[in-house]
Structure formats: C-alpha cells, structure tokens
C-alpha cells in the first residue's frame, strides 16, 4: 500500500513538471489534457500523502519510545503513536478506494446520442432541453463539444442528435447519463392543465479510434444525401450528408454537420466504431457478471434511470434511489451532485 501511495505522488509530480515546461503550451490540446489529468489525480494524491504522513508519524513515535528517556517526551510519543494508530485504518480505507481500478474508458472523449421516446412533441421538446443540459454540464467541466447531427421536430424540439464531447475524463463524467430519462409536467400545449409523462433515451459511449474495432469496408453501405436543418446555405445545397449502415448489425449512423462529404463519412464511421465498441464491452461485462449503473434504453416510459418531476421540483435517480431538488438548476447543467453520488455507488460496487 505504501508503494502504491508513493506511485500516486510520483505521478502527480510528473504531471506538475510537464505543466511547468513552457514547451507543452505549443500544443494547447495536449496541455489541456495534462491539466485535466492533474486535476483528477490531485484528490487521490492528497489521500496518499495523508496516509504516508501517518505512517511516518507512527514510525517516528515508535523510534522515540525505544530510545527516549525523558518522561515528557515519552508521553508525547505515546500520544503521537496512539493518534497515528487511530487514524491509519480510516486513511488506509480511503486510499484503498482511491486505488480502485477505474474503467479504462473513463479518460476518453465520448459520444452522446439523444433520442425522443414516447410522448410525441413533448418528448421532442424535452430531448432538446436534455441535450442543452448535457452541453452545459460538459462546458462546466471544461470539456469542448461538437454537434455531429441533429434531426429537428416540426413542432419544436429534436427527434434525435449526436454530440461529441472532448476532454480528459469526458466519458467517466457523462457515462451515468446513459438510459431512459422520464419527464413529468404539464406541456405548454396542454389546455386542460393535465400532467403528462414522456421519455427520452440517451446513449453515452467512449469515443474510440476506428482501429480499436475491426470494421470491414464490405460490411458498410454508404448513402449520401442533401443535408437538412441548420448548417448554412452551402451545406443545404450539396449532397454532403452521409448515412453509414453497418450491414451485420443493422446499425445506422448519419452525419451532416460538415460541408465535406468525406469528413461527414469519417465522423459517421467514428460513431459507428464507438457503438460497436460499446456492444462488445456490454457483452464482456455480462460475461463477467459485472454490475453497471448505466443502461441503454429503448425510450419506453417503464424503463427509466431518472425522473424529472416539474410540479414537485424533484429529480429522482432510480439507480441509487436518491432525490435532488432545484430541477431548473439541474436542467441548466448542474449535474455534479448527481454524478458524484452515482460515482460513489459505482465505487462501492467495484470495492465489493
């Protein structure tokens, strides 16, 4: 345990040394990632440092007791030893939790797919609000986002969208958002004031390189078509949008955010690779019997990970059975309390 604590501190010092080197700032993306890695490691290193300090305190006190003759110094050494022995079990437990292996995908960029489920126009409106919530949360965490594709709904809101999130630890922070999100409120279009329930689904996947997943060109069907929705005049008047169909699985990915057909194709294949990686990872977890706090849902109201109850100003995460207030704040991106509570539960499951 002592060696592992020292390794954490050594890694922290290595990252700090990198950020002190002016040369690193010639690559802003790399510098940002190192800074994010440092920020993520600092709490663990602080726990390791506290643990090592207590070990040193115990050792010093034991040496003093074996060599000191002065009664006052002996009493002080006894008190120091007792204090160290009292605190060490708690410190060791905290260090054990800090050292629990994390999901290797946690540090990756990620892709979020948002889809309106049951509920018609109201589901489309909430899908757009949820999309904004995740974009705001990502921004608050220092990540950058890019909208790959969006399908608007004629009456407002969106039917579906695909978002890229870039930054160290993006997947680790956003993975808990996978699943079905249910909303209970009185829609703007409801003249009788009746409460409606609708649902959207979100799938959050780590972004992987195409080389990570084997994709045969013969397994792909590529269709091009004219882009729709926002994107600028030149986008909307050329066949730049790309639809990629993976024939063995039937997975379809559409990308239309760029003016370049080739760039849209590359982005669509990147999303496809992430989806295939997610399927493989899910199968691996099931084979190992691992429990997950995230799930990929169909948009059915009965299958939910979280409920947003507007009349009661309450957000309920059903995976941990906790309620959170200030629903408008949550929809404005203030998700950190919920994410941290889910991370604690995942850590408990990993420790078990």
N, C-alpha and C positions, 0 to 999 in steps of 0.2 A: 504493500500500500504506500509505503514511503517513497519507493522508486517511481510509482505512478504519479504521486503528488509532485515530485521533482520534475517529471517529464512535462506535466502541465505548465509549470512555471517556466521551464526552458522554452517550451513552445510559445508562451506569451512573450518572453524576452526576444525571441526570434522575430516575431511579428512586429514588435515595437522597434526593433533595429531596422527592419525593412522600411517602416514609415518614416524613420529619421533620415533615410537616404534620399536626397533630393532627386536622384535619378528615377525613382519609382513614379514620380508625378509626370513623367513623359508619357506614360500610359495611364490615363485617367481611370479607365475601366478596371485595370488591374489594381491600382491604388485604392479604388473604392471597395473592391472585394476584400483586399487585405484589411482595410479599416473595419469592414463588417465582420470579418473573421475575428479580429481583435475584440470587437465589442461583444461578440458571442462567447468568447473564451474568458473574458475578464471575471465574470461571476464565479466560474469554476476554479480559476486560478486563485481567487480570493479565499475560497473554501480550502484549497490545497495549502495555501500559505498559513492559514489559521491552524490547520491540522499539524503542519510541520513545527509551528511555534510551540504548540502544546507538547509535542514530542520532545522538543529541545528543553522546554521548561521542566518536564519530568526527569529528563536525563541530568540536568544541572542540579536539580533538587536532590536526586539520589547520590550524586557525587559529593555534594555538600554534606549530606548526612553521614557519609562514610569517612569524611576527612575532618569535618569541623568539630571543635571542642567547645566553642563559646555557646552557652545555653540560649542566648537570644537568637543567635544565628541558626541554631538547631530548630528552634520553634518556627522561625521564618521558613526554613527549608521544609519542615513538616507541612506547614500551611500551603506552600507552593506545590508540593507533591500532591497533597490532597485535592487541591484545586485542579491540577492537571488531570488527575485520575477521574475526577467528577465530570470534566468537560470532554475528555477524549472519546468516550463512546458516542456521544452526540455528533462530535466533529467527524468521527470515522464513518458514521452512518450517512452524514451529509456528503462526504467525499465519495462514498460508495455509489450514491445516487448520481452524483456529478459524473462519475466514470462509467455509468451505464452506456453501453454502445448505442449510438443513435442510428437511425435509419440512414444508410449510406446515400440515399437520395435527398435527404433533408437539405443539404447545402446547395442543391441545384436550382436553376431557374425553373419556372413552372408554366403550365398552360392551364387556363381555366375555361371550361365550356359551360355556358349558362343556357338553359332551355326552359321556356314556359311549359308548364304541365297542364293539369286540369284547371278550369276556371275561366277559360276564354280570354276576353280582353283584359280582365282584371289580373290574370296570371301574367300576361304580357307586360302590363304596367309594373307589376312587382318585379319581374325579371330585370327590367331596366333599372329599378331602384336598387336591387341587389347587386347588379353589375357595378353601379356607381359606388355602393358600399365597399366592395372589394377593391375597386380602383383607389378609393380614398384611403383605405387601410394600407394598401401597398405603398402609397405615397408617404403615409405617416411612418412607415418602417424604412424609408429611404430607398425603396425599390423603384425601378422605372417600368412603365407599362406600355404596351403597344396593342392596339386593336387589330386583329388579323381579319376578322369577318364579323358582320352583323346583318341580321335579317329583320327589318322593321315590321311592325304590325300596322295595318292600315288605320286602325282606330287609336293608335298610340302605343308606346312601349316597344318591346322587341320580342320576336319569336325565339331567337337564339343569337348567341355571339360567342366568339373565341378570342381570348385575350392572352398575350404573352406577358409574363412578369419576370423581370431580370433583376438579379441581386443575390448576394450570398445568403443562403438560408431561406429563399423565397418559398420553396416547396414546403420546408419544415414549418413555416408560419401559416401557410394557407391550406395545407392538406386537410385540416379538420373541417373545411368548408364543403367537402365532398358529401353529397347526399341530397335528400329532398327537404326543401325549406317550405314550410306551410305558413300562410298569412291569413289572419282572421281580422276583418274590418268591414266597414260599410263602404262599398265602392262609390266613387263620385257619381256614377251613372245610376245609382240606386235611389229611386224617388221615394220608396216606402221606408227607407232607413233600416232595412234588414241587414243583418250581419252575414257576410259571405265568407266562405273558406275556399282558397285556391292554393295552388302549389307550383313551385318551380324546382328544377333539379340542377345541381352543379356537379361537375366532374373536374377534379384538380389532379393533374398529372405532372410528374417531374419531366422536364424537357431533356431529351436525350439526343445524342448525335445519331445520325442515320446508321453509322457503322456499328452502333450498340445493338441494333436489331437487324436481323437479316431480312431484307426486302428484295425480292426478285422482280426485275422490270416486267417480266411476263405476267406477273400477278397483278399488275396495275392497269386500269383503264383510265386514260386521261381525256377529259372533255373540257373544251374552252367555250366561254360564252360572254355576253356583254354584261359588265358589272351593273349593279343596281344600287340605289341608295346613295349616301354621301360618298364623295371621293373625288369630286372635281370634274369639270367638263371633259377633259381628255380621257379620264378613266371611264366615264359613262358612254363614250362614243367608240370604244375599241373593244375587241374581244380579248380582254386581258384577264378576266376571271377564270379560275381553274377549279375543276372538280376532279378529285382523285378518288377512284373506287378501288379498294383492295379486294380482289375477287375471292380469295379463300375465306375471308371473314365477313365480307359484305360491308365493311366499314367505309363510309363516305366522308371525305373532308373537302370543304370548299374554302377557297381563299380568294379575296378580291380587293384587298386593301391597297395593292401596289399597281402602278401603271404598267409595270413589266410583267408579261405573261410568265417569263422564266422565273422571276422572283416569287410570284404567287405559287408556281408549281413547287419550288424548293421549300417554301413555307408550309404548303399543304402536306408535303411528304414528311417534313419535320414533325408536324402534328400527328400524322399517321404513325410515325415511329414511336412517339410518346404514347399513343393509345395502345399499340401492340406491346410496348414495354409494360404498361400498366396491367394488361391482361396476363402477361407472363408472370408478373410479380404477384398478382392476386392468386394465380394458380399455385405459385410457390408457397405463399403464406397458408393457403388452405391445406396443402400437403403437409406442412409443418404444424398445422393446428394453431397458428398464431391468431390472437385476437386483434381486431382493429377498431379504432374509434371512428374511422371514416367508412363510408359506403357509397356505392354508385347506384343511384336510384332511377326509377322509370318516370317519376313525376306523378305518381299516384298519391292521393291525399293520405292514404292509410299508412304509407311508408315514409316516415319523417325522421330527421335528425334534429330539427329545430322548428319552433313555432313562434311567430311574431304576432302577438295579440295586441292590437291597437287600442281597443276600448279599455283594457286593463294596464296599458303601458308596460307590457311584460314580454321579455324574450325568454323562452324556455329551451334549454338544450337537453334533449331527452336521453342522450347517451350518458350523461352524468347526473341527470335529474336536478339540475340547478336552474333557478330563475334569476334573471337580470333585469333591472329597471332601466329607465331612460331609453326607450325604444328609438326615439328620433336621433339620439346620440349614437346608438349602435348603427343605424342606417347611414349615419354620416361618417362611418368608418372607425368608430371607437369600439373595436372588437378585441382589444388586447386582453381585457379581463377574462373574456370567454375563452380565448385561445390559450391563455396561461392555465386556466382551470382544466382544459382538455389535455394540455401537455403534462400536467401533474398526474392526471389519471392514466395517461399512456405510460408515464414513467413508473407508476405503481404496478401496472400490468407487466411491464418489462422486468421490474425487480422481482415480482412474484414468479 
